[in-house]
Amino acid sequence: MSSLKQLLKELTKEKAPGPAASFSTVHLLLAMERIAANPIGRSKLAEELRIGEGTTRTLINRLKDADLIETSKAGCSLTQDGFKLLGEYQSVIKKVKIEKNELTLTDYNYAVLVKHSAQKVKTGMEQRDAAVIAGAKSATTMVCKNGHLTFPSPSREMNSCLKAASQIENILKPRENDTIVIVGSDKPEKAEYGALVAALTLLDNSQG
């Protein structure tokens, strides 16, 4: 995943001449997900990402210059390299909407799984803080240890959260040393954005 992080970092870095990038790594990932689903125009992509059209134009140009997307009258679509990069990302990070459960206090919730990343988790506060700074209302981190989901600090099984554990295990199917972060907000886009921000805190030491 180091190549993915490096490329995304390059795409968000300020370049001269040209406008500074006012979008984040998460915006790039969300844009590639939206474009992969269906060709999409700039205005619709700006609406989906909740950023301005000028910022979206810069994002599209960066992706195009990196040969990750191509544009046509139908809109933006991923190139072969774009699908390859997206596949690398999705082989390590899996993101899904989830229903309310014992671990959620909000109407909109996402769970994100980061493979082979439990060793990066300390108390889970790092993921919570990152998600909240990004606009989410809450974030709960858990890791898969000895075949069970546990809270990282203090390490304990989710005996009081059986509905949540069952829902997560059925949808995401975590394996040993995977990490899952549940992120909630009062707006769906903030829950999704916060989930990816939390996941990226775990990416350095993850291995696809």
Secondary structure, 3 states (H helix, E strand, C coil): CHHHHHHHHHHHCCCCCCCCCCCCHHHHHHHHHHHHHCCECHHHHHHHHCCCHHHHHHHHHHHHHCCCEEEECCEEEECHHHHHHHHHHHCCEEEEEECCCCCCCCCEEEEEEECCCHHHCCCCHHHHHHHHHCCCCEEEEEEEECCEEEEECCEEECCCCHHHHHHHHHHHCCCCCCEEEEEEECCHHHHHHHHHHHHHCCCCCCCC
